[in-house]
């Protein structure tokens, strides 16, 4: 009898698994339950709702060698967030393994084997904390069962502790390595029979001093990024992509290119008509014996392009179109409560403001790169990717082979931020290898390629209005949000933001206001639109949290007090009642929108930052709060603006309520990184288009925060969780949205000047 809520245990041959791991001893794994693979009328949430679901118990994730080395598989992609440490650490803790004797290996792209591997949406820990506990608990119980059998004693008399199993009555002990073979013969415990450690027994979970498992290797250059891959007889390729999205190749002359020492061959890739999906852009490929020769050869190409449908895209003119649309009554109504327009017309006082955020590029420090070769009709790829299964599926489609004929090996990522969820560069490498008869080829994107041909974060215009009664309380709220949608990447004529995008801080505002109207006019996309760290939460939080500060100032109220009053009394809100049917894919019963938690982070961060303290002239504090990825984050930024309009950030305080904290050190590091990246998009980062072509092409134009401009101090304050039975929130993305509005609110308090468009640079120059 099996638990319908638990994965079905698969009786997989240990011998075949042992061969695959090239290790002797215990190997544990589990298969997906049939009910999660079949169509189900009932709504699925969390990990159950993800493609290919989840895998949690024995044979897949753990193996033990005879010398006691425990090998744990990390099935999510590591890009600095620490997931290659944190998830295996959960397994090791429940298993009672000594972390110093644990080896972590990276899974290849195979969701049928490992469960969902798409590492985005701040889902890794909240979706796989319990499955990894299951893995560890089952492994521990199998080791204990093996020891009991070898000693011919009841299993209740033995206990695993610190990499060995002990018999309480006799004091006998057996190490994990000694038990591995016998443990492999034990029955895998059913999930409902698993015995978990209590929180006070944890060795690593929730502790503050956990180090990255591969930190030393990263620091000393002993690990492999996508750019580092080297294969025998490998060649290198760079691509001259179409200048504007939708352009196609007309002709090219490679005469001078072929004269460059090291250049081997020039070939072409087919272009892909819209919608973009994850398809390659096409272009002219230069293949050479080294990357430098390929780049120099590309410079010598003479290429003519057929102008595509986006050659008229001018971001300055498009901004005017977006803003005009945002100011016009109408558009798709996505939430309507009360009589907002009537209330605005009759309010004691009103306020309105318009906000603008430009396109952004993810610009990870490691640009896209993929190495491919084809042997015996199997295409094998080595690459830095957030979504290896999408790579498998998309490459298979383009090569016209079965997914089983594509293998994606995942390397360490030198940053991702959403760009490396799209496997277009994997397809390029596979197609070039095929054109070369299967030869190993590394396809490299330069920084210019990366910035000019990204899946860009959308441009956005936001219009807000509010009405007040005679006491200065908000009685009406109007918000029009206008932005090209990510859906345009998958559907050619998509012009309204998806429910998912609108659920990122627009429809689900938890404000205690009687009249609310939210509208979404249409906006066409003229380039590839993709997700960027925190996605549409960024423009929505920037507009809403800036506007609330303006409302408080107009009503002569303290920003913090006004914000708390706007949120209203403590309550748990069903997201669906706010027209949010997405809720980051999580159950509204498990993850209601909790105003007490939102107010809690506001109160914590203002206390820690000494909100309202006296500051010198030219200094100011700014506050913002946002709920995203089922986590609550409030930020107070302190800025200094000198007489030349130069902004520095001496301090940022961030309060985070993400539920239980499995690896606090990694939470702090991710929030710190979000503060730096948030400062970048606030202060300097901007992508613009002229004649359909990206104007910026490197970090001199697309500026990111340098060390001298980064916040001098970042203080992260974690709200304690009651226990590990509470649901976990996301961490990697929620730190971003409040940063920009908090900076802009601080600038106003320092200078009296409102910032309503990003980036801030040049707006404060005297």
C-alpha positions as CSV (number, residue, x, y, z in Angstrom):
1,X,0.0,0.0,0.0
2,X,1.4,3.4,-1.0
3,X,0.7,6.9,0.2
4,X,-1.1,8.8,-2.7
5,X,0.8,11.9,-1.6
6,X,4.2,10.3,-1.8
7,X,6.4,9.3,-4.7
8,X,6.2,5.7,-5.8
9,X,9.3,3.8,-4.9
10,X,11.0,2.3,-7.9
11,X,12.8,-1.1,-7.6
12,X,15.7,-0.2,-9.9
13,X,18.6,-2.6,-10.4
14,X,21.4,-1.7,-8.0
15,X,23.9,-3.4,-10.3
16,X,23.1,-1.2,-13.2
17,X,23.2,1.9,-11.0
18,X,26.5,0.9,-9.4
19,X,28.0,0.6,-12.9
20,X,26.8,4.0,-13.8
21,X,28.3,5.6,-10.8
22,X,31.5,3.5,-10.9
23,X,31.3,3.2,-7.2
24,X,30.7,0.2,-5.0
25,X,28.2,0.3,-2.2
26,X,24.8,1.9,-1.5
27,X,23.0,3.8,-4.3
28,X,19.6,5.3,-3.7
29,X,16.9,6.5,-6.0
30,X,13.1,6.8,-6.6
31,X,10.9,7.1,-9.6
32,X,8.0,9.5,-10.2
33,X,4.6,8.4,-8.9
34,X,2.2,7.5,-11.7
35,X,-0.5,9.9,-10.4
36,X,1.8,12.9,-11.0
37,X,2.5,11.8,-14.5
38,X,-1.1,11.3,-15.5
39,X,-3.6,14.1,-16.3
40,X,-5.3,15.2,-13.1
41,X,-8.3,17.5,-12.8
42,X,-7.2,18.7,-9.5
43,X,-4.9,21.8,-9.5
44,X,-1.3,20.9,-8.8
45,X,0.9,23.3,-6.8
46,X,4.6,23.7,-6.0
47,X,6.8,20.9,-7.1
48,X,3.8,18.8,-8.1
49,X,2.9,21.4,-10.7
50,X,6.3,21.6,-12.3
51,X,7.2,19.7,-15.5
52,X,8.4,16.2,-14.6
53,X,7.6,16.8,-11.0
54,X,10.1,15.6,-8.4
55,X,12.1,12.6,-7.4
56,X,13.1,12.0,-3.9
57,X,14.3,8.6,-2.7
58,X,16.7,5.9,-3.0
59,X,18.9,5.0,-6.1
60,X,19.2,8.4,-7.8
61,X,20.8,10.8,-5.4
62,X,23.2,9.0,-3.1
63,X,26.0,6.4,-3.4
64,X,28.5,5.2,-0.8
65,X,31.9,3.9,-1.6
66,X,33.7,1.3,0.4
67,X,36.0,3.9,1.8
68,X,33.0,5.7,3.3
69,X,32.9,8.5,0.8
70,X,29.3,9.6,0.3
71,X,28.5,11.0,-3.2
72,X,25.4,13.1,-3.5
73,X,24.0,14.3,-6.7
74,X,23.1,18.0,-7.1
75,X,20.3,18.2,-9.8
76,X,19.8,22.0,-9.8
77,X,22.2,24.4,-11.5
78,X,24.8,26.3,-9.5
79,X,25.2,29.9,-10.5
80,X,26.4,31.5,-7.2
81,X,23.3,30.9,-5.1
82,X,24.8,27.9,-3.4
83,X,22.3,25.3,-4.4
84,X,25.1,22.7,-5.1
85,X,25.9,23.0,-1.4
86,X,22.5,23.6,0.2
87,X,20.5,20.7,-1.3
88,X,23.2,18.0,-0.8
89,X,23.7,19.4,2.7
90,X,20.1,18.7,3.5
91,X,20.6,15.1,2.4
92,X,23.8,14.7,4.4
93,X,22.2,16.1,7.5
94,X,19.2,13.8,7.5
95,X,21.6,10.9,6.6
96,X,24.0,11.7,9.4
97,X,26.8,11.9,7.0
98,X,30.0,13.8,7.9
99,X,30.1,16.8,5.5
100,X,33.9,16.5,5.3
101,X,33.4,13.0,3.7
102,X,30.8,14.1,1.2
103,X,31.4,14.5,-2.5
104,X,28.9,16.4,-4.6
105,X,28.5,15.7,-8.3
106,X,26.4,17.6,-10.8
107,X,23.5,15.9,-12.6
108,X,23.2,16.0,-16.3
109,X,19.9,17.2,-17.9
110,X,17.5,14.3,-17.3
111,X,14.2,15.3,-15.6
112,X,12.7,11.8,-15.9
113,X,15.5,10.7,-13.6
114,X,16.0,13.7,-11.3
115,X,12.7,15.6,-11.4
116,X,12.4,19.2,-12.5
117,X,15.7,20.9,-13.1
118,X,14.7,24.3,-14.3
119,X,16.7,26.5,-11.9
120,X,14.7,29.7,-11.8
121,X,11.8,31.3,-9.9
122,X,13.6,30.9,-6.6
123,X,12.1,27.4,-6.3
124,X,15.0,25.1,-5.7
125,X,15.0,25.0,-1.9
126,X,11.2,25.5,-1.4
127,X,10.4,22.7,-3.8
128,X,13.2,20.2,-2.9
129,X,13.8,20.7,0.8
130,X,11.4,17.9,1.7
131,X,12.4,15.6,-1.1
132,X,16.0,15.9,-0.1
133,X,15.1,15.2,3.5
134,X,13.3,12.1,2.2
135,X,16.5,11.0,0.4
136,X,18.6,11.5,3.5
137,X,16.1,9.9,5.9
138,X,15.7,6.8,3.7
139,X,19.4,6.4,3.3
140,X,19.9,6.6,7.0
141,X,17.2,4.1,7.8
142,X,18.6,1.7,5.2
143,X,22.1,1.9,6.8
144,X,20.6,1.3,10.2
145,X,18.6,-1.7,8.9
146,X,21.8,-3.1,7.4
147,X,23.7,-2.7,10.7
148,X,20.9,-4.4,12.6
149,X,20.8,-7.3,10.2
150,X,24.6,-7.8,10.4
151,X,24.5,-7.7,14.2
152,X,21.2,-9.7,14.4
153,X,19.6,-7.1,16.7
154,X,16.4,-5.1,16.5
155,X,16.7,-2.0,14.3
156,X,15.3,0.0,17.2
157,X,18.6,-0.6,19.1
158,X,20.8,1.0,16.5
159,X,21.3,4.6,15.5
160,X,23.2,6.4,12.8
161,X,25.4,9.2,14.0
162,X,28.3,11.0,12.3
163,X,29.0,8.7,9.5
164,X,28.6,5.4,11.4
165,X,25.9,3.3,12.9
166,X,26.2,2.3,16.6
167,X,24.6,-0.4,18.7
168,X,23.5,1.1,22.0
169,X,23.8,-2.0,24.1
170,X,27.2,-3.3,23.0
171,X,28.8,-0.1,21.8
172,X,29.6,-1.7,18.5
173,X,30.0,0.6,15.5
174,X,30.1,0.2,11.7
175,X,31.1,2.9,9.3
176,X,29.0,3.8,6.3
177,X,31.5,2.3,3.9
178,X,31.3,-1.0,5.8
179,X,27.6,-1.0,5.6
180,X,27.1,0.1,2.0
181,X,26.9,-3.3,0.3
182,X,24.5,-4.7,2.8
183,X,22.4,-1.5,2.9
184,X,21.9,-1.9,-0.9
185,X,20.1,-5.1,-0.1
186,X,17.6,-3.5,2.3
187,X,14.1,-2.7,1.4
188,X,13.6,1.0,0.6
189,X,11.3,2.5,3.3
190,X,8.0,3.9,2.1
191,X,7.7,7.6,2.5
192,X,5.0,7.4,5.1
193,X,7.4,5.3,7.2
194,X,10.3,7.7,7.1
195,X,11.6,8.9,10.4
196,X,13.0,12.5,10.3
197,X,15.5,14.2,12.6
198,X,14.1,16.9,14.8
199,X,15.4,20.4,14.3
200,X,17.5,20.3,17.5
201,X,19.3,17.3,16.0
202,X,20.4,19.1,12.8
203,X,24.1,19.4,12.2
204,X,24.0,21.6,9.1
205,X,20.4,22.7,8.4
206,X,19.8,26.2,9.7
207,X,23.4,26.7,10.9
208,X,25.2,29.9,10.1
209,X,28.7,28.6,9.3
210,X,28.1,26.4,6.2
211,X,30.8,26.9,3.6
212,X,30.4,26.3,-0.1
213,X,31.3,22.7,-1.0
214,X,33.2,23.9,-4.0
215,X,34.3,27.3,-2.7
216,X,38.0,26.5,-2.6
217,X,37.9,25.1,-6.1
218,X,36.1,28.2,-7.4
219,X,38.5,30.5,-5.7
220,X,41.5,28.7,-7.0
221,X,40.3,28.1,-10.6
222,X,39.9,24.3,-10.2
223,X,36.3,24.0,-11.3
224,X,34.7,24.0,-14.7
225,X,32.5,26.8,-16.2
226,X,30.9,26.6,-19.6
227,X,33.7,28.7,-21.0
228,X,36.4,26.3,-19.6
229,X,35.4,23.1,-21.4
230,X,38.1,21.6,-23.5
231,X,37.7,18.4,-25.7
232,X,40.2,16.7,-27.9
233,X,40.3,18.0,-31.5
234,X,38.0,20.8,-30.6
235,X,37.4,23.8,-32.8
236,X,35.9,27.2,-31.9
237,X,33.1,29.2,-33.4
238,X,31.6,32.7,-33.2
239,X,28.5,33.9,-35.0
240,X,27.7,37.1,-36.8
241,X,24.0,37.3,-35.7
242,X,21.4,39.5,-37.5
243,X,21.7,43.1,-36.2
244,X,18.0,43.4,-35.4
245,X,15.6,40.8,-34.2
246,X,13.9,39.4,-37.3
247,X,16.6,40.4,-39.8
248,X,17.7,37.6,-42.2
249,X,20.9,36.9,-44.1
250,X,21.0,38.3,-47.6
251,X,24.6,37.6,-48.6
252,X,28.1,37.4,-47.3
253,X,31.7,37.5,-48.5
254,X,34.2,35.5,-46.5
255,X,37.3,36.2,-48.7
256,X,39.1,38.2,-46.1
257,X,37.9,36.1,-43.2
258,X,39.5,33.0,-44.7
259,X,42.9,34.8,-44.9
260,X,43.0,35.1,-41.1
261,X,45.4,32.6,-39.6
262,X,43.5,29.9,-37.7
263,X,40.2,30.3,-39.5
264,X,39.1,26.9,-40.8
265,X,35.7,27.4,-42.3
266,X,32.7,29.7,-42.7
267,X,29.2,28.4,-42.8
268,X,25.6,29.7,-42.1
269,X,22.9,28.9,-39.7
270,X,19.2,29.3,-40.6
271,X,17.2,32.1,-39.0
272,X,14.0,31.5,-37.0
273,X,10.9,33.5,-37.7
274,X,9.0,34.9,-34.7
275,X,8.0,33.9,-32.2
276,X,11.5,33.5,-30.8
277,X,10.8,30.7,-28.3
278,X,14.3,29.2,-27.6
279,X,15.3,29.1,-31.2
280,X,18.7,30.4,-32.5
281,X,18.9,33.7,-34.3
282,X,20.8,32.4,-37.3
283,X,23.7,34.1,-39.0
284,X,27.2,33.5,-40.4
285,X,29.5,31.2,-38.4
286,X,33.3,31.5,-38.4
287,X,35.0,28.3,-37.3
288,X,38.7,28.5,-36.2
289,X,41.4,26.7,-34.3
290,X,41.0,29.2,-31.4
291,X,38.5,31.8,-30.2
292,X,40.7,34.8,-31.0
293,X,41.1,33.7,-34.6
294,X,37.3,33.2,-34.9
295,X,36.6,36.6,-33.5
296,X,39.1,38.3,-35.8
297,X,37.7,36.3,-38.7
298,X,34.2,37.5,-37.9
299,X,35.4,41.1,-38.0
300,X,36.6,40.6,-41.6
301,X,33.3,39.3,-42.8
302,X,31.3,41.4,-45.3
303,X,27.6,40.7,-44.6
304,X,24.4,42.1,-46.0
305,X,21.1,41.6,-44.1
306,X,17.5,41.7,-45.2
307,X,15.8,44.2,-42.9
308,X,13.2,42.5,-40.7
309,X,9.9,43.8,-39.2
310,X,11.7,45.4,-36.2
311,X,14.1,47.8,-38.0
312,X,11.9,50.7,-37.1
313,X,12.1,50.0,-33.4
314,X,13.3,53.2,-31.6
315,X,13.1,52.9,-27.9
316,X,12.8,56.6,-27.3
317,X,9.8,56.8,-29.6
318,X,8.4,53.6,-28.2
319,X,8.6,55.1,-24.7
320,X,6.3,57.9,-25.9
321,X,3.8,55.3,-27.2
322,X,3.9,53.4,-23.9
323,X,3.4,56.4,-21.8
324,X,0.6,57.8,-23.9
325,X,-1.2,54.5,-23.6
326,X,-0.7,54.4,-19.8
327,X,-2.5,57.7,-19.5
328,X,-5.5,56.8,-21.5
329,X,-8.6,55.4,-19.7
330,X,-9.3,51.9,-20.8
331,X,-7.2,48.8,-21.7
332,X,-7.8,45.4,-20.3
333,X,-9.3,45.6,-16.8
334,X,-7.6,43.0,-14.7
335,X,-8.9,44.0,-11.2
336,X,-11.9,46.2,-10.4
337,X,-13.2,46.9,-6.9
338,X,-15.7,49.6,-6.0
339,X,-16.1,52.8,-8.1
340,X,-12.5,54.0,-8.5
341,X,-13.1,56.6,-11.2
342,X,-16.1,58.1,-9.3
343,X,-14.1,58.2,-6.1
344,X,-11.2,59.9,-7.8
345,X,-13.5,62.5,-9.3
346,X,-15.0,63.3,-5.8
347,X,-12.0,62.8,-3.6
348,X,-10.9,65.4,-1.1
349,X,-7.4,65.4,-2.8
350,X,-5.7,63.3,-5.5
351,X,-2.2,62.6,-6.7
352,X,-0.9,61.0,-9.9
353,X,2.5,60.0,-11.2
354,X,4.2,58.2,-14.1
355,X,7.1,55.9,-14.0
356,X,9.4,54.3,-16.6
357,X,11.9,51.5,-16.6
358,X,14.0,50.7,-19.8
359,X,15.0,47.3,-21.2
360,X,17.7,45.5,-19.2
361,X,20.1,42.8,-20.1
362,X,21.0,40.0,-17.7
363,X,24.7,40.3,-18.6
364,X,26.1,37.5,-16.5
365,X,29.8,37.7,-16.0
366,X,30.2,34.5,-18.1
367,X,28.5,35.1,-21.5
368,X,26.8,32.1,-23.1
369,X,29.0,29.3,-24.3
370,X,28.3,25.7,-25.3
371,X,30.5,22.8,-26.5
372,X,28.9,20.1,-28.6
373,X,30.0,17.0,-30.5
374,X,28.0,14.2,-32.2
375,X,29.2,10.6,-31.9
376,X,27.1,7.6,-33.0
377,X,24.1,9.8,-33.5
378,X,24.2,11.1,-30.0
379,X,24.8,14.8,-29.5
380,X,26.6,15.5,-26.2
381,X,26.8,19.1,-24.9
382,X,28.7,20.7,-22.1
383,X,27.4,24.1,-21.1
384,X,26.4,26.5,-18.3
385,X,22.6,26.3,-18.3
386,X,19.8,26.9,-15.9
387,X,17.4,24.6,-17.8
388,X,19.1,21.5,-19.1
389,X,15.9,19.7,-20.0
390,X,14.9,22.6,-22.3
391,X,18.3,22.3,-23.9
392,X,17.7,18.6,-24.5
393,X,14.3,19.1,-26.0
394,X,15.1,22.1,-28.1
395,X,18.4,20.6,-29.5
396,X,16.5,17.3,-30.3
397,X,13.9,19.3,-32.2
398,X,16.5,21.1,-34.3
399,X,18.6,18.0,-35.0
400,X,15.4,16.0,-35.7
401,X,16.4,13.3,-33.3
402,X,14.8,11.8,-30.1
403,X,15.5,13.5,-26.8
404,X,17.3,10.3,-25.7
405,X,19.9,11.1,-28.4
406,X,20.9,14.4,-26.7
407,X,22.8,14.7,-23.4
408,X,23.4,18.0,-21.7
409,X,26.2,18.1,-19.1
410,X,25.8,21.0,-16.7
411,X,28.9,23.0,-15.7
412,X,29.2,25.7,-13.1
413,X,27.5,28.9,-14.2
414,X,29.3,32.3,-14.1
415,X,26.0,33.9,-13.4
416,X,22.6,33.3,-15.0
417,X,19.8,35.7,-13.9
418,X,17.4,34.1,-16.4
419,X,19.5,34.4,-19.5
420,X,20.8,30.9,-19.3
421,X,17.3,29.4,-19.0
422,X,17.1,29.9,-22.8
423,X,19.0,27.3,-24.7
424,X,19.4,29.0,-28.1
425,X,23.2,28.9,-27.7
426,X,23.1,25.1,-27.1
427,X,21.2,24.7,-30.4
428,X,23.8,26.8,-32.2
429,X,26.6,24.5,-30.9
430,X,24.8,21.4,-31.9
431,X,24.0,22.6,-35.4
432,X,27.6,23.7,-36.0
433,X,28.9,20.3,-34.8
434,X,26.5,18.6,-37.2
435,X,27.7,20.8,-40.1
436,X,31.2,19.7,-39.2
437,X,30.4,16.0,-39.3
438,X,30.1,15.7,-35.6
439,X,33.4,17.3,-34.6
440,X,33.6,18.9,-31.2
441,X,33.1,22.6,-31.4
442,X,32.8,25.3,-28.7
443,X,30.4,28.1,-29.6
444,X,31.3,31.3,-27.8
445,X,29.3,34.5,-27.3
446,X,31.4,37.6,-26.8
447,X,30.3,40.3,-24.4
448,X,29.0,42.3,-27.4
449,X,26.9,39.2,-28.5
450,X,25.5,38.8,-25.1
451,X,24.4,42.4,-24.6
452,X,23.1,43.0,-28.1
453,X,21.2,39.7,-28.6
454,X,19.8,38.9,-25.2
455,X,16.2,38.0,-24.2
456,X,15.8,41.4,-22.7
457,X,13.9,42.4,-19.6
458,X,10.8,44.3,-20.8
459,X,10.5,48.1,-21.0
460,X,7.6,49.4,-18.9
461,X,5.5,52.5,-18.4
462,X,3.4,52.7,-15.2
463,X,0.7,55.3,-14.4
464,X,-0.8,55.6,-11.0
465,X,-3.4,57.8,-9.4
466,X,-4.8,57.9,-5.8
467,X,-7.6,59.7,-4.0
468,X,-7.8,60.7,-0.4
469,X,-10.4,61.6,2.2
470,X,-10.2,64.7,4.4
471,X,-8.0,62.8,6.9
472,X,-5.5,61.8,4.2
473,X,-6.5,58.2,4.0
474,X,-6.4,56.5,0.6
475,X,-9.9,55.9,-0.8
476,X,-9.0,55.1,-4.4
477,X,-6.2,53.4,-6.3
478,X,-5.7,53.4,-10.1
479,X,-2.8,51.6,-11.8
480,X,-2.2,51.2,-15.5
481,X,0.8,49.0,-16.4
482,X,2.0,48.8,-20.0
483,X,4.8,46.6,-21.1
484,X,5.6,44.1,-23.9
485,X,5.0,40.7,-22.5
486,X,7.2,37.6,-22.2
487,X,4.4,35.8,-23.9
488,X,5.5,37.5,-27.1
489,X,8.5,35.2,-27.1
490,X,6.2,32.3,-27.4
491,X,3.1,33.7,-29.2
492,X,3.6,36.2,-32.1
493,X,0.6,38.4,-31.4
494,X,0.7,38.5,-27.6
495,X,0.3,42.2,-26.5
496,X,-1.0,42.0,-22.9
497,X,1.0,41.1,-19.9
498,X,0.4,37.5,-18.8
499,X,-1.5,36.8,-15.6
500,X,1.8,35.6,-14.2
501,X,3.4,38.9,-14.9
502,X,0.5,40.8,-13.5
503,X,0.6,38.7,-10.3
504,X,4.1,40.1,-9.7
505,X,3.0,43.0,-7.5
506,X,0.2,44.6,-9.5
507,X,-3.1,42.7,-9.0
508,X,-2.0,41.3,-5.6
509,X,-1.5,44.6,-3.8
510,X,-2.8,43.9,-0.2
511,X,-3.8,47.5,0.4
512,X,-6.8,48.4,2.6
513,X,-8.4,50.6,0.0
514,X,-12.1,50.4,-0.9
515,X,-11.8,51.4,-4.6
516,X,-9.2,49.7,-6.8
517,X,-8.9,49.7,-10.6
518,X,-6.0,48.0,-12.4
519,X,-5.7,48.1,-16.2
520,X,-3.3,46.7,-18.7
521,X,-3.3,48.4,-22.1
522,X,-1.7,46.5,-25.0
523,X,2.0,46.8,-26.0
524,X,3.7,45.1,-28.9
525,X,7.2,43.6,-28.5
526,X,10.0,44.5,-31.0
527,X,12.7,42.3,-29.6
528,X,13.1,39.1,-27.7
529,X,11.6,39.5,-24.2
530,X,12.7,37.2,-21.4
531,X,12.8,36.8,-17.7
532,X,15.4,38.7,-15.7
533,X,16.1,38.3,-12.0
534,X,12.8,39.0,-10.3
535,X,11.1,39.7,-13.7
536,X,8.1,42.1,-13.6
537,X,8.3,42.6,-9.9
538,X,11.0,45.2,-10.7
539,X,9.0,47.8,-12.6
540,X,5.9,47.1,-10.5
541,X,7.7,47.6,-7.2
542,X,9.5,50.6,-8.5
543,X,6.3,52.4,-9.5
544,X,4.1,51.3,-6.5
545,X,6.7,51.8,-3.8
546,X,7.8,55.2,-5.2
547,X,4.2,56.3,-5.5
548,X,3.4,55.4,-1.9
549,X,6.3,57.6,-0.8
550,X,4.8,60.4,-2.9
551,X,1.4,59.8,-1.4
552,X,2.8,60.0,2.1
553,X,4.7,63.2,1.4
554,X,1.7,64.9,-0.1
555,X,-0.4,64.0,2.9
556,X,2.4,65.2,5.2
557,X,2.7,61.8,6.9
558,X,5.7,59.7,7.8
559,X,6.4,57.2,5.0
560,X,6.6,54.2,7.3
561,X,3.4,55.1,9.2
562,X,1.5,55.7,6.0
563,X,2.6,52.4,4.4
564,X,1.6,50.4,7.5
565,X,-1.8,52.2,7.5
566,X,-2.2,51.5,3.7
567,X,-1.6,47.8,4.3
568,X,-4.2,47.8,7.0
569,X,-5.0,45.2,9.7
570,X,-3.4,41.8,10.1
571,X,-5.1,39.3,7.8
572,X,-4.4,36.3,5.6
573,X,-5.6,37.0,2.1
574,X,-6.5,34.4,-0.5
575,X,-4.5,35.5,-3.5
576,X,-7.5,34.6,-5.8
577,X,-9.5,37.3,-4.1
578,X,-7.0,39.8,-5.5
579,X,-7.3,38.2,-9.0
580,X,-4.0,36.4,-8.5
581,X,-4.6,32.9,-9.6
582,X,-0.9,32.2,-10.0
583,X,0.7,32.9,-6.6
584,X,4.1,31.8,-7.9
585,X,2.7,28.4,-8.6
586,X,2.0,27.7,-4.9
587,X,-1.1,26.7,-3.0
588,X,-3.1,29.7,-1.8
589,X,-3.9,27.7,1.3
590,X,-0.3,27.0,2.1
591,X,0.9,30.5,0.9
592,X,-1.8,33.1,1.6
593,X,-0.7,36.7,1.4
594,X,0.0,37.6,5.0
595,X,-0.2,41.3,5.9
596,X,1.3,40.7,9.3
597,X,4.4,39.3,7.8
598,X,4.6,42.2,5.4
599,X,4.3,44.7,8.2
600,X,6.7,42.6,10.2
601,X,9.6,43.2,7.8
602,X,8.8,46.9,7.6
603,X,9.0,47.2,11.3
604,X,12.1,45.2,11.6
605,X,14.1,47.0,8.9
606,X,13.1,50.5,10.1
607,X,14.2,49.6,13.6
608,X,17.5,48.1,12.4
609,X,18.2,51.1,10.1
610,X,17.1,53.6,12.8
611,X,14.4,55.1,10.6
612,X,14.0,58.8,10.9
613,X,17.4,59.4,12.4
614,X,19.0,62.9,11.9
615,X,21.3,62.9,8.8
616,X,23.6,65.5,7.4
617,X,22.6,67.7,4.5
618,X,22.6,65.8,1.3
619,X,21.8,62.5,3.0
620,X,18.5,60.7,3.2
621,X,16.8,57.4,3.9
622,X,14.3,55.6,1.7
623,X,11.9,52.8,2.4
624,X,10.3,50.1,0.2
625,X,8.6,46.8,0.7
626,X,7.6,44.0,-1.7
627,X,6.1,40.5,-1.7
628,X,7.5,38.2,-4.4
629,X,8.3,34.5,-4.8
630,X,6.2,34.0,-1.6
631,X,8.7,36.0,0.5
632,X,8.4,39.3,2.2
633,X,11.3,41.8,1.9
634,X,11.6,45.4,3.2
635,X,14.5,47.7,2.4
636,X,15.9,50.9,3.9
637,X,18.6,52.6,1.8
638,X,20.7,55.5,3.0
639,X,22.2,57.7,0.3
640,X,24.5,60.7,0.1
641,X,24.1,63.1,-2.9
642,X,27.0,65.6,-3.3
643,X,26.9,69.0,-4.9
644,X,27.7,67.5,-8.3
645,X,24.7,65.2,-8.1
646,X,26.8,62.1,-7.5
647,X,25.0,59.4,-5.5
648,X,26.7,57.1,-3.0
649,X,25.1,54.5,-0.8
650,X,26.8,54.1,2.6
651,X,24.3,51.6,3.9
652,X,21.4,49.3,3.0
653,X,19.3,47.4,5.5
654,X,17.2,44.5,4.4
655,X,14.6,42.5,6.4
656,X,13.7,39.2,4.9
657,X,10.9,36.8,5.9
658,X,11.3,33.7,3.8
659,X,10.1,31.2,6.4
660,X,12.6,28.6,7.6
661,X,16.3,29.3,6.7
662,X,18.0,26.2,5.6
663,X,21.4,27.8,4.8
664,X,21.4,31.3,6.4
665,X,24.9,32.2,5.0
666,X,23.7,31.6,1.4
667,X,20.5,33.6,2.1
668,X,22.6,36.6,3.2
669,X,24.9,36.3,0.2
670,X,22.0,36.2,-2.2
671,X,20.3,39.2,-0.6
672,X,23.6,41.1,-0.7
673,X,24.0,40.3,-4.4
674,X,20.5,41.4,-5.0
675,X,21.3,44.8,-3.4
676,X,24.3,45.3,-5.7
677,X,22.4,44.2,-8.8
678,X,19.4,46.3,-7.7
679,X,21.6,49.3,-7.3
680,X,22.9,48.7,-10.9
681,X,19.5,48.8,-12.5
682,X,18.6,51.8,-10.4
683,X,21.7,53.8,-11.0
684,X,23.2,53.0,-14.4
685,X,21.9,50.0,-16.4
686,X,19.8,50.7,-19.6
687,X,19.3,49.0,-23.0
688,X,18.1,51.2,-25.8
689,X,17.3,50.6,-29.5
690,X,17.8,52.6,-32.6
691,X,16.7,51.2,-36.0
692,X,16.0,48.0,-34.3
693,X,19.6,47.5,-33.1
694,X,20.8,47.5,-29.5
695,X,22.8,50.7,-29.0
696,X,24.8,49.4,-26.1
697,X,27.4,46.6,-26.8
698,X,29.7,46.3,-23.8
699,X,30.0,47.4,-20.2
700,X,31.1,50.9,-21.2
701,X,27.6,51.5,-22.5
702,X,25.6,49.0,-20.4
703,X,27.0,49.9,-17.1
704,X,26.8,47.8,-14.0
705,X,27.8,48.8,-10.5
706,X,31.5,48.8,-10.0
707,X,33.2,48.2,-6.6
708,X,33.7,51.9,-5.9
709,X,30.0,52.6,-6.4
710,X,28.6,49.5,-4.6
711,X,26.8,49.9,-1.3
712,X,29.4,50.3,1.4
713,X,27.5,48.3,4.0
714,X,24.7,45.8,3.5
715,X,22.9,44.5,6.6
716,X,20.6,41.5,6.1
717,X,18.1,40.8,8.9
718,X,16.4,37.5,8.8
719,X,13.0,37.1,10.5
720,X,13.2,33.9,12.6
721,X,10.9,31.1,11.6
722,X,9.1,29.0,14.2
723,X,10.1,25.6,12.9
724,X,11.0,23.7,9.7
725,X,7.4,22.6,9.3
726,X,6.5,26.1,8.0
727,X,6.5,26.5,4.2
728,X,9.7,27.9,2.7
729,X,9.8,31.0,0.6
730,X,12.1,32.0,-2.3
731,X,15.4,33.8,-1.8
732,X,17.4,34.4,-5.0
733,X,15.0,36.9,-6.5
734,X,12.9,38.7,-3.8
735,X,15.7,40.9,-2.7
736,X,15.8,42.8,-6.0
737,X,12.4,44.7,-6.3
738,X,12.5,47.0,-3.2
739,X,16.1,48.3,-3.9
740,X,15.4,50.8,-6.7
741,X,12.4,52.5,-5.1
742,X,14.1,52.7,-1.8
743,X,17.1,54.4,-3.4
744,X,14.9,56.8,-5.3
745,X,12.9,57.6,-2.1
746,X,16.1,58.2,-0.3
747,X,17.3,60.6,-3.0
748,X,14.1,62.6,-2.6
749,X,14.6,62.8,1.1
750,X,18.2,64.0,0.6
751,X,17.5,66.5,-2.3
752,X,13.8,67.1,-2.7
753,X,14.0,65.7,-6.3
754,X,11.7,62.9,-7.4
755,X,13.1,60.2,-9.6
756,X,10.4,58.6,-11.7
757,X,12.5,56.9,-14.4
758,X,15.4,54.6,-14.4
759,X,18.4,54.7,-14.6
760,X,19.1,57.6,-12.2
761,X,22.4,58.6,-13.7
762,X,22.6,62.1,-15.1
763,X,19.2,63.1,-13.6
764,X,20.9,64.8,-10.5
765,X,23.7,66.6,-12.3
766,X,23.8,70.3,-11.6
